[in-house]
Amino acid sequence: MYTSRGQLSGSKVFKDPVHRYIYVYDHLIWELINTKEFQRLRRIKQLGTSFLTFHGAEHTRFHHSLGVYEIARQLIDQFHEYPEWDDRNRELLLAAALLHDVGHGPFSHAFEHVFSVRHEVWTERIILGDTEVNKVLSEMGIGFPEEVAAIINKTHPNRLLVNMLSSQLDVDRMDYLLRDAHFAGVSYGKFDLERMLRVLRPDEDQVVVKQSGMHTIEDYIMRRYQMYWQVYLHPATRSSDLLLKAVLERAQELYESGYTFNMEPRHFLPIFNREDMTLAHYLKLDETVVYFYFQEWMEEADPILADLASRFVNRRLLKYKNFPEASRVRYMDRLRQTMETIGLPTRYYLLEDQLSQLPYDLYKGHGNYEGILLQMNDGERREISEVSMLVQSILNSRQSDEKIYYPEDVLLNLKDHASEKSWMLSTLRGD
C-alpha cells in the first residue's frame, strides 16, 4: 500500500455553480490541482465548440474535473459503511477522478479526429511522464502513478474502482450531465444526484443500484438520452465541429504543399510533420493558441483557409439540410456541380454527417457486465431492462440522423448562376 500525504490543516473550498461547494481535504488533491498540467485545463472548454450553439457553454475541463472529484468524494462517503469498499483506495480513486481528463487537447474530440490524437494516451503520458503531476503522485510511493493511470485507462484489476470512474453509472458522467445542462441553459440533463448517490451500492466488480432506486435510474437514462440529442449532437454544434476540422485540414494541406504562411504555425509543426509529438509540445496546445492562429489565418493569401477561419471565428457556420434519403444522391450531385462551377472545393464546403445512437447504449462500460444492475431485495442482481418496462421499451430503438452541410450564403448570393440560385431556393423551400 501507499503512504498517505495526510490531510490539510483546514479544508480548501471551491464555490461551484453545480455542487455549491467542492471540498478538498487531502494534501495530495490540493497539490495536484496546483500543478501546471491541471491548471492548463482552464484553457480547454468542456464542450468543445458547443459555445457557438449554447452561448453559456463556456465552462472548462478544469470545472468538470473538480466536479468529478467532488462526486467521487461523496460516493466514497456513501460506500464507507459497506465491507465491499476498501478505504485504503480512497486517495487512489480521488486522484484518478481528478485527473481523468488531464490529457484533453483544444476543442477535444474535433481536434482528435483531424490529427488522430487520443486524449486517453496523453492523459497516461502526463501521469507517468516528466511532469509536475507525476512528481506529486510519486510522493505517495512506488507504483502509485501507474495505478492511477490504470484506473483511468480501465486496466486496473480492481474493477470496482474502474467502474466508479467509467461505466453506465460513473462519477464522470454524473458531473458532466449536470454541469453541461447548467451551462447550456437547458433542463434535460438535470437529475437528482443526492438521491442517485443514496441508492448506489458497491459490489465486488461494479456499482449496483438498490431496487427501490430503479425509478431514479430511469429518470437518469432518459435525461442522458435527451442531452445527447438536444445538446451534444445538436446540428449547429455538428456544423461548428465540421468547420473546425475543415480549417485544420486546410492548414495541414497547405503546409504539406509547401505553402508559406504569414506566420509559421510552429505549435502545429509536430502534427503537420507527422512526427512523434513531445509531451512539452502537446502541453503548449490549448484553445487560446488555436484561436490565435485562426485569427492569423483569416489574413492569409489562401482564400479557402482565410474564409474557413473567418467563418469559425465569426460564427458563419455551414447550414444544414435533411434531404430525403431517396433523393439525397441527386441533391448532393447538384450541389457538387454548382460548387465546382464557381470554384468552391467540395472537400471543405460540402460535408455529410451521419449519426446513429441507442437510448440506453450511448456509452458502453468496460467491466464484465455492461448494463446497469439492480440489487433486488432478495439479493439477486438483475439488469435494469429486465425489470423496468421503460428501459425495455427503448432498449433497441436506434435513432439515426443524417445531414448535409454547405455554405448557404455563398450559393444564395450567386451573381452569374441564376439557374443554380433558383434551384437552391426551391430546394431550401423543400419544393
Disulfide bonds with the S-S distance in Angstrom:
none
